[in-house]
Amino acid sequence: MNRLSTPADATPFTTPWGVFDLTRYPEDPRERLRAWDAADEYLLRHLAGEADSAAGSATDLTGRTVAVLGDRWGALTTALAAHAPIQIGDSHLGRRATLANLARAGAAPDEARLLTTRDTPPERIDVLLVRVPKSLALLEDQLHRLAPALHPGAVVVGTGMVTEIHTSTLRLFERILGPTRTSLAVRKARLIFCTPDPALDPGPNPWPHTYALPGDIGPASGRTVVNHAGTFCAERLDIGTRFFLGHLPTAAPGARVVDLGCGNGVVGTATALASPGAELVFVDESHQAVASAEATFRANLGPDAPAEFRTADALAEGTVAPGSVDLVLNNPPFHSHQATTDATSWRMFTGARRALRPGGELWVVGNRHLGYHVKLRRLFGNCQLVAGNPKFVVLKAVKR
């Protein structure tokens, strides 16, 4: 077992395949959030036959096609790099973290294959490892997509913390793949064992979902929303976005507008409908979200309407040219998996400032208690309250 050098204040990821120095992406020295947890450890120990998981001996991975679904920061993929795993994930940040962790571990570029949830799945999978996602919808969609690649001898093992695995989680495995059972909990983590049944008919994949917007929200009233699995608020318009839609600015013809953290693209689509001639750019770190935004935009403005759709880390360098944007519209998240953090909103705000032209504006909607006005004043030197109610505020900052 090779031990890699780690910072003095970091906890190494100890596995049967080695000890690894893993980080999230982007690294935030203020928070030092771990890139792995007990669920990742439990699964790897089980595969090596070191865990008392009541599932028999070690799993032989030699020469077998190993797929890893939902590997959040690349912990599983990095540990199993010698077996050339295929990682399937929705997160651009997770992909960047995996690449960095593989490089830090000394893995060759071809030792892992990284696919997105929108890519064509592998034709055959011998070992499927599933890190249970927060979104049951995303799990449902991906199990449907991967089921045809499994065969009677395939091994399927899921993992998650006990707070992430529910009866509904197990029912999905059982309904789509085959008989399912769970392990005992170890350090608040649990494993899921599923035996693929090729004769099982799970029915059609129900994703994506569509719904019509309410009739009292301006130019977007009654318009169609398309949500691929895992995208925020798949069944209805969320109240924060609804409040934002009532206070959106109108963009001039030719203005370049970014829907930052676009989700299903409702905000950018509403802006395009209200501002003919504006140039829309939709940006999100989720591949599922960007696909949803494009589908929503096309459903309402037609297949040939000009717009750009980009999967990226907020408005990090290289996403758009500095000083090329007139207006940024943003509803920032404040969770990263189980962690509550302001790191994402801060990256969004700083990226927006870099992207805006002098005189360009950043409009933000957020929960009142988050205090975004403090960050915006610190970064832009100004912040105006556009609208507010007991729960939400819409804020505007201008680049001077």
HUNORMO-V333781 format. One record per pair of residues at least 24 apart in sequence whose C-alpha atoms are under 10 Angstrom apart, sorted by the first residue. I is the first residue (numbers start at 0). J is the second residue. Records with the same first field share a line. If there is no record, write none. Layout:
I->J / J
//
This chain:
1->104
2->104
3->103 / 104 / 105
4->103 / 104
9->33
10->34 / 35
11->35
12->36 / 37 / 39 / 40 / 74 / 78
13->40 / 43 / 44 / 78
14->39 / 40 / 41 / 42 / 43 / 44 / 47 / 74 / 75 / 78 / 79
15->40 / 43 / 44 / 45 / 46 / 47 / 48 / 49 / 78 / 79
16->43 / 44 / 47 / 77 / 78 / 79 / 80 / 81
17->77 / 78 / 79 / 104
18->78 / 104
19->74 / 77 / 78 / 100 / 101 / 103 / 104
20->74 / 100 / 101 / 103 / 104
21->72 / 73 / 74 / 77 / 96 / 97 / 99 / 100 / 101 / 103 / 104
22->72 / 73 / 74 / 96 / 97 / 99 / 100 / 103
23->71 / 72 / 73 / 74 / 92 / 93 / 94 / 95 / 96 / 97 / 99 / 100
24->72 / 91 / 92 / 93 / 94 / 95 / 96 / 97 / 98 / 99 / 100 / 312
25->92 / 93 / 95 / 96 / 99 / 312 / 342 / 343 / 346
26->96
27->342
29->342
30->340 / 342
32->335 / 338
33->72
34->71 / 72 / 73 / 74 / 93 / 96 / 97 / 100
35->70 / 71 / 72 / 73 / 74 / 75
36->74 / 159 / 160 / 186 / 188
37->158 / 159 / 160 / 185 / 186 / 187 / 188 / 189
38->130 / 131 / 157 / 158 / 159 / 160 / 161 / 184 / 185 / 186 / 187 / 188 / 189 / 190
39->70 / 71 / 73 / 74 / 75 / 78 / 130 / 157 / 158 / 159 / 160 / 188 / 189 / 190
40->74 / 75 / 158 / 186 / 188
41->158 / 159 / 160 / 184 / 185 / 186 / 188 / 189 / 190
42->75 / 128 / 129 / 130 / 156 / 157 / 158 / 159 / 188 / 189 / 190 / 191
43->74 / 75 / 78 / 79 / 128 / 158
45->156 / 190
46->128 / 156
50->185
51->182 / 183 / 185
52->181 / 182 / 183 / 184 / 185 / 189 / 190 / 191 / 192
53->181 / 182 / 183
54->181 / 182 / 190 / 192
58->126 / 154
59->126
60->84 / 125 / 126
62->125
63->123 / 124 / 125 / 126 / 153
64->121 / 122 / 123 / 124 / 125 / 126 / 127 / 153
65->111 / 121 / 123 / 124 / 125 / 126 / 127 / 128 / 153 / 154
66->111 / 112 / 113 / 114 / 120 / 121 / 123 / 124 / 125 / 126 / 127 / 128 / 129 / 145 / 155
67->113 / 114 / 124 / 126 / 127 / 128 / 129 / 130 / 156 / 157
68->114 / 115 / 116 / 127 / 128 / 129 / 130 / 131 / 132 / 138 / 141 / 142 / 145 / 157
69->93 / 115 / 116 / 128 / 129 / 130 / 131 / 132 / 133 / 137 / 138 / 141
70->94 / 97 / 128 / 129 / 130 / 131 / 132
71->96 / 97 / 130 / 131 / 132 / 336
72->96 / 97 / 98 / 99 / 100
73->97 / 98 / 99 / 100 / 101
74->100 / 101
75->128 / 129 / 130
76->100 / 101 / 110 / 111 / 112 / 113 / 128
77->101 / 102 / 103 / 104 / 105 / 106 / 110 / 111
78->104 / 106
79->110 / 111
80->104 / 105 / 106 / 107 / 108 / 109 / 110 / 111 / 112
81->106 / 107 / 110 / 111
82->110 / 111
83->107 / 109 / 110 / 111 / 112
84->109 / 110 / 111 / 112 / 113 / 126 / 127 / 128
85->110 / 111 / 112 / 113 / 114 / 120 / 121 / 124 / 127
86->111 / 112 / 113 / 114 / 115 / 116 / 128
87->112 / 113 / 114 / 115 / 116 / 117 / 118 / 120 / 121 / 129 / 141
88->113 / 114 / 115 / 116 / 117 / 118 / 141 / 285 / 286 / 287
89->114 / 115 / 116 / 117 / 137 / 229 / 284 / 285 / 286 / 287 / 288
90->115 / 116 / 283 / 284 / 285 / 286 / 287 / 288 / 310 / 311 / 312
91->115 / 283 / 284 / 285 / 286 / 310 / 311 / 312
92->284 / 285 / 310 / 311 / 312 / 313
93->284 / 285
95->312
115->285 / 286 / 287
116->140 / 141 / 144 / 228 / 285 / 286 / 287
117->141 / 144 / 227 / 286 / 287 / 290
118->286
119->144 / 145
120->144 / 145 / 146 / 147 / 148
121->145 / 147 / 148 / 149
122->147 / 148 / 149
123->147 / 148 / 149 / 150 / 153
124->148 / 149 / 150 / 152 / 153 / 154 / 155
125->149 / 150 / 151 / 152 / 153 / 154 / 155
126->150 / 152 / 153 / 154 / 155 / 156
127->153 / 154 / 155 / 156 / 157 / 193
128->154 / 155 / 156 / 157 / 158 / 191 / 192
129->155 / 156 / 157 / 158 / 159 / 190 / 191
130->156 / 157 / 158 / 159 / 160 / 163 / 190 / 191
131->157 / 158 / 159 / 160 / 163 / 164 / 168 / 190 / 191
132->158 / 159 / 163 / 164 / 168 / 229 / 336
133->159 / 162 / 163 / 164 / 229 / 336 / 337
134->163 / 168 / 228 / 229 / 230 / 231
135->163 / 164 / 165 / 167 / 168 / 171 / 228 / 229
136->171 / 205 / 206 / 207 / 227 / 228 / 229 / 230 / 233
137->206 / 227 / 228 / 229 / 230 / 287
138->168 / 171 / 172 / 228 / 229
139->168 / 171 / 172 / 174 / 175 / 204 / 205 / 206 / 228 / 229
140->175 / 203 / 204 / 205 / 206 / 207 / 227 / 228 / 229
141->204 / 206 / 228
142->171 / 172 / 174 / 175 / 176 / 201 / 204
143->171 / 172 / 174 / 175 / 176 / 201 / 202 / 203 / 204 / 205 / 206
144->175 / 204
145->175 / 176
146->175 / 176 / 177 / 195 / 196 / 197 / 199 / 201
147->176 / 197
148->197
149->176 / 194 / 195 / 196 / 197
150->194 / 195 / 196 / 197
151->177 / 194 / 195 / 196 / 197 / 198
152->194 / 195 / 196
153->193 / 194 / 195 / 196
154->192 / 193 / 194 / 195
155->179 / 191 / 192 / 193 / 194 / 195
156->181 / 190 / 191 / 192 / 193 / 194
157->181 / 189 / 190 / 191 / 192 / 193
158->182 / 188 / 189 / 190 / 191 / 192
159->184 / 187 / 188 / 189 / 190 / 191
160->184 / 185 / 186 / 187 / 188 / 189 / 190
161->185 / 186 / 187 / 188 / 189 / 190
162->187 / 188 / 189
163->188 / 189 / 337
164->188 / 189 / 190 / 191
169->193
171->201
173->199 / 201
174->199 / 200 / 201 / 202
175->199 / 200 / 201 / 202 / 203 / 204
176->200 / 201
177->201
206->233
207->233 / 287 / 291 / 294
208->233 / 234 / 291
209->233 / 234 / 235 / 291 / 294 / 295
210->234 / 235 / 236
211->235 / 236
212->236 / 241 / 265
213->241
215->241 / 245
216->241 / 242 / 243 / 244 / 245 / 246 / 269
217->244 / 245 / 246 / 247 / 269 / 272 / 273
218->244 / 245 / 268 / 269 / 270 / 271 / 272 / 273 / 274
219->244 / 265 / 266 / 268 / 269 / 270 / 271 / 272 / 273 / 299
220->269
222->265 / 268 / 269 / 295 / 298 / 299
223->265 / 294 / 295 / 296 / 297 / 298 / 299
224->263 / 264 / 265 / 268 / 291 / 292 / 294 / 295 / 296 / 298 / 299
225->263 / 264 / 265 / 288 / 290 / 291 / 292 / 293 / 294 / 295 / 296 / 297 / 298
226->262 / 263 / 264 / 287 / 288 / 289 / 290 / 291 / 292 / 294 / 295
227->262 / 263 / 286 / 287 / 288 / 289 / 290 / 291 / 292 / 294
228->287 / 288 / 291
229->262 / 285 / 286 / 287 / 288 / 291
230->261 / 262 / 263 / 285 / 286 / 287 / 288 / 289 / 290 / 291 / 292
231->261 / 262 / 263 / 287 / 288
232->262 / 263
233->262 / 263 / 291
236->265
238->390 / 391
239->330 / 364 / 365 / 366 / 390 / 391 / 392 / 393
240->265 / 266 / 329 / 330 / 364 / 365 / 391
241->265 / 266
242->364 / 365 / 386 / 387 / 388 / 390 / 391 / 392 / 393
243->328 / 329 / 330 / 362 / 363 / 364 / 365 / 386 / 387 / 391 / 392 / 393 / 394
244->269 / 270 / 364
245->386
246->362 / 364 / 385 / 386 / 387 / 393
247->273 / 328 / 362 / 363 / 385 / 393
248->273 / 274 / 326 / 328 / 360 / 362
249->273 / 274 / 275 / 277 / 326
250->274 / 275 / 276 / 277 / 278 / 325 / 326
251->275 / 276 / 277 / 278 / 325
252->276 / 277 / 278
253->277 / 278 / 279 / 325
254->278 / 279 / 323 / 324 / 325 / 326 / 359
255->279 / 280 / 306 / 323 / 324 / 325 / 326 / 327 / 355 / 359
256->280 / 281 / 306 / 323 / 324 / 325 / 326 / 327 / 328 / 355 / 359 / 360 / 361
257->281 / 282 / 307 / 308 / 314 / 319 / 324 / 325 / 326 / 327 / 328 / 329 / 351 / 354 / 355 / 361
258->282 / 283 / 292 / 308 / 326 / 327 / 328 / 329 / 330
259->283 / 284 / 309 / 311 / 312 / 313 / 314 / 327 / 328 / 329 / 330 / 331 / 347 / 348 / 350 / 351 / 361 / 363
260->284 / 285 / 288 / 289 / 310 / 311 / 312 / 313 / 314 / 328 / 329 / 330 / 331 / 332 / 344 / 347
261->285 / 288 / 289 / 291 / 292 / 293 / 308 / 309 / 313 / 328 / 329 / 330 / 331
262->286 / 287 / 288 / 289 / 290 / 291 / 292 / 330
263->287 / 288 / 289 / 290 / 291 / 292 / 293 / 294 / 295 / 296
264->288 / 289 / 290 / 291 / 292 / 293 / 294 / 295 / 296 / 308
265->291 / 292 / 295 / 296
266->292 / 296 / 328 / 329 / 330
267->292 / 295 / 296 / 306 / 327 / 328 / 329
268->292 / 293 / 295 / 296 / 297 / 298 / 299 / 300 / 306
269->296 / 299
270->328
271->296 / 299 / 300 / 304 / 305 / 306
272->296 / 299 / 300
276->304 / 305
277->305 / 306 / 325
278->304 / 305 / 306 / 307 / 324 / 325
279->304 / 305 / 306 / 307 / 308 / 324 / 326 / 327
280->305 / 306 / 307 / 308 / 309 / 319 / 324 / 327
281->306 / 307 / 308 / 309 / 310 / 311 / 328
282->307 / 308 / 309 / 310 / 311 / 312 / 313 / 314 / 318 / 319
283->308 / 309 / 310 / 311 / 312 / 313 / 314
284->309 / 310 / 311 / 312 / 313 / 314
285->309 / 310 / 311 / 312
286->310 / 311
312->343 / 346 / 347 / 350
313->343 / 344 / 345 / 346 / 347 / 348 / 349 / 350 / 351
314->346 / 347 / 348 / 349 / 350 / 351 / 352 / 353 / 354
315->346 / 347 / 349 / 350 / 351 / 353 / 354
316->350 / 353 / 354
317->354
318->350 / 354
319->350 / 351 / 353 / 354 / 355
320->353 / 354 / 355
321->350 / 351 / 352 / 353 / 354 / 355 / 356
322->351 / 352 / 353 / 354 / 355 / 356 / 357 / 359 / 398
323->353 / 354 / 355 / 356 / 357 / 359
324->351 / 352 / 353 / 354 / 355 / 356 / 357 / 358 / 359 / 360 / 361
325->354 / 355 / 356 / 357 / 358 / 359 / 360 / 361 / 398
326->351 / 354 / 355 / 356 / 358 / 359 / 360 / 361 / 362 / 397
327->351 / 352 / 354 / 355 / 359 / 360 / 361 / 362 / 363 / 395 / 396
328->360 / 361 / 362 / 363 / 364 / 395
329->361 / 362 / 363 / 364 / 365 / 393 / 394
330->362 / 363 / 364 / 365 / 366 / 393
331->363 / 364 / 365 / 366 / 371
332->365
333->365 / 366 / 369
341->369 / 371 / 374
344->371 / 374
345->371 / 374 / 375 / 378
348->374 / 375 / 378 / 379 / 396
349->374 / 375 / 378 / 379
351->398
352->378 / 379 / 396 / 397 / 398 / 399
353->398
354->398
355->397 / 398 / 399
356->397 / 398 / 399
357->397 / 398 / 399
358->396 / 397 / 398 / 399
359->396 / 397 / 398 / 399
360->395 / 396 / 397 / 398 / 399
361->394 / 395 / 396 / 397 / 398
362->393 / 394 / 395 / 396 / 397
363->392 / 393 / 394 / 395 / 396
364->391 / 392 / 393 / 394 / 395
365->390 / 391 / 392 / 393 / 394
366->390 / 391 / 392 / 393
367->391 / 392 / 393
368->392
372->396
//
